[in-house]
Amino acid sequence: MKGGSSSLRSAFSYCVQQVRNYDYHHYLCLLELPPQMRKPAFALRAFNVETARAMDVASDPKIGLMRLLWWQEAIEKLYANKPINHPAAQALSWAISEHSISKPWLKRSVEARIRDAQREADDIPESVEELEKYAEDTVSTLLYNTLQAGGISSTAADHAASHIGKASGLVLLLKSLPYHCTRNRHHSYIPKELAEKHGLLVKQGGRSEILLGDDSSREGLCNVVFEIASVANVHLLKARELAGKVPAEAKPVLLHSVPVQVLLDSLSKAHFDVFDPRMQRGVLGVPPLWFQVRLKWYSWRSMF
């Protein structure tokens, strides 16, 4: 933080705290980055926390959408060197000026969340491919920018980041299903083709709905979760196949694969039942110390 600005220090302190509070497993991943990469990485991840939570913290969906539209406008202002009185925006402004942060990828992320927020209750994704696209737009773009901020230019690293981002986005959507049930949005991230295949899709009054309210739907939901988790696992495997071509300096950024693997393992142990209480324990279903040991092991071995 140049100049020792107290406001900038406060901005980054806010970013670190937001990521620690609301995205703890990725907070631990960022601590494995080289010191010079941590500030821009925390700024980017805090931006993601702000936009990802916009709809969840709002009492009215319209207010949540307004917050996302505010961030869309904020990106334009940041690249026009206009000051914004928001700590995450201030940290992001510094990262933009001091590192190579791609404006199109930031815009792509927030625009994907805006489209998601504007969907109607019965606007169900047709296929897993739609979820993969959403995951790439919101998660892979974050990894692309983190690599850029570190001055890392590698096609192999970008391809691995794409796969890891898709895998991460998919499994986190699965983990969030119980929460979205309480928000009456449980259907939003279950593709229509899989819901129909496993007996969860019903048509009432000319509208398609996904019903998860009784025990009879539990097995069907587990089957859907298994299929989506399997797609995520394929992306993880494809990323790891590129390990030999990825430069060493990019591998700490790609440690985001570890939370994906941990969550996939937890889902497997719970027989892909996202409502299993074990899924809500610790960090992604495992004791915090175990998660940290596993992360350190991958980091020490220069693996992802």
C-alpha positions, 0 to 999 in steps of 0.5 A: 500500500503506497504512501502508507495511507490509513484509508487504504490500510482500512480498506484492505483490512475490511477486504480481509475481514469480509473474505475471512467472515464470508469465504473462509476456505478461500481466505485460507487459500489466499494466505498461501499466495506470495506476499506481493500477490495477496493485496490484489487477490484480497481486493478481488475476492472481497469484490466477489463477496460483495457481489455474491452476497448482494441478493442474500443480505437484501430484505427485498430482491429489488434492493439486492439488484440495485446493489449489483447495478451499483457495482456495475456502475462502480467498475466504470468509475474505477477505470475512469479514476473516479473515487468511490466511498466504499472500502472494497471499491477503494482496494479494488481501485488500488489493485487496478492502478498497481496491477493488471486487472482486466475490466472485461472480466470484472464486468463479466462477473457482475453482469452474470450476477445481475442476469441471475438476479433478474430471473423469474422464479420459474426461469429454470436453467435448461442444462448443466452447461448453463450452470457451467457458464455461470460458474465460469463467468463468476469464478473463473474470471476471478482466477484469471484476474488473480493470475494477471495481478501476479504478472503470470501469462500462461495459456496452460494456467488460464485453461486450468483456472477455467476448469477449476473455476467451473468446478468450484462454482458448481460445487458451491451452488450445490452446497448452497441448495439448502440455504436457497430452499429457505429463500424459496429459490431452491429450484434456481440451480437445478437444471430442468433436464436433470430435474425431469430425468430424476422425477423432480420436475412437475408442471402446474398451470402451464408452469414448470416447478421443481418440488423438493418438499417431501421425502419422496424427492430426496433420492431424486435430488441426491441423484441430481447432485451426484450428476452435477458433482460428477461434472465438477470432478471432470473439470478438476481432473482436466485442470490437474492434467495440465499441472505439468504445463503450468508454471510454478508461480501460477500454482498457488493461485490454483490452490482453489482446487483444494476446497473443490476436492474437499467439498466433493469428498464431503458430498461423497461421504454424505451420499450426495445429500446436501441436507446431511448435517455433516455438510454444514460442519467445520470447513466444507464438511471437514474439521478446520484443522484437517482442511488447513493441513490438506491445503498446506500439503498441496501448497508444500508439494506445489500441487493443485 
